[in-house]
Amino acid sequence: MVTFSKKAQAAGYYFGNNALRPNKAYRQFNTWMGDPSKALLFRAIIDEIQSKDLVKNTEKTGDYLFGGLTALQERFPREIMNLRGENRGTFIAWDSPRRDEFLRLMKGVGINVGGSGAAAVRMRPMLVFQFHHADIFLEACERLFTESALR
C-alpha cells in the first residue's frame, strides 16, 4: 500500500489487496483513509512530474537559488544566518533575527515565503519553480536588505 495526502492535491492511497478497498466506489474519505478517484488524479500528477522532469528542475533551480542566497549572505550577514539546504533542491532555510518583519515585507511585494520555529525563514517552492522565479525572489531580498541597511 502507498499512501499520500495533502501535498498530493488530496487524500488517497493505492491498494492491491481487496480487503483494503472501500466498500463504496468513489466515496470521499478523510486524510488517512483515501479515495480511489484521488489515486487516479495522483497518477496523472506523477505522470506530469516525470514527463516534465520536474525533480531535476528542482535540483537545478535549488542550486541556483542557494548560490544567490549565499552571495546575499556574504553581503548581508546579519540578515541571512545559518543558511542551509545546499543540494536539497528548493528545500532551503536560514535564520533571521527579524524573520517576522522579513516575511511581512515580502508578502507586501507579492512574495509568499514562510517561517519555521522562532527565527527561521523556510522556502518550499513548487516543483515548477524556475530560475526566473528565483531571480524575482533574490532581487526582492536584496532590495529589502539594502533598504534595511540604509536605515
Secondary structure, 3 states (H helix, E strand, C coil): CEEECHHHCCCEEECCCHHHCCCCCCCCCCCCCCCHHHHHHHHHHHHHHHHCCHHHHHHHHHHHHHHHHHHHHHHCCCCCEEEECCCCCCCEEEECCCHHHHHHHHHHCCCCCEEECCCEEEECCCCCCCHHHHHHHHHHHHHHHHHHHHC
